Every structure is written in structure tokens, then in C-alpha cells.
Amino acid sequence: MNTIIQLLQNKEIQSEVHKKILSLFQDWGTRFESDRDILPLFSEIYNALKKKGVEFPPMAASNNNFGPPA
């Protein structure tokens, strides 16, 4: 997880890769919010990034990074 966070801080990373990483953290953070007791890392990272003022890409209503395409 630290490696992914380090990628966000890399100024040379491609914009699309940066957006995808942010999108994944956002998706994981919101999806696992109700499971914080067993999977705290996902929502903690997402909330920490939000507190730092990181701007996340808009969430698509049908955004589903874990299952087959709709």
C-alpha cells in the first residue's frame, strides 16, 4: 500500500495513472467503510487523503472496479 501512496506523490507519474490510483482509493474507501473493524486501512487512507485536500475524480454511478463490466 505504501508503494501506491508513493506513486501518488511522484510528480512524473502519468495523469491517467494518478487518476486511476485516486479512483481506486476512493472506491475502496467507500466500499469498505462499513467494514472498518476488519479492513480499516482502505477507509483510513481514503479519509487521510481527503483531509490533505486531495481532489478525487468524480465517481461514476456505475463505477465497479471489482466485477465484470455492466
Secondary structure by P-SEA (a helix, b strand, c coil): caaaaaaaacccccaaaaaaaaaaaaaaaaaacccccccaaaaaaaaaaaaacccccccccccccccccc
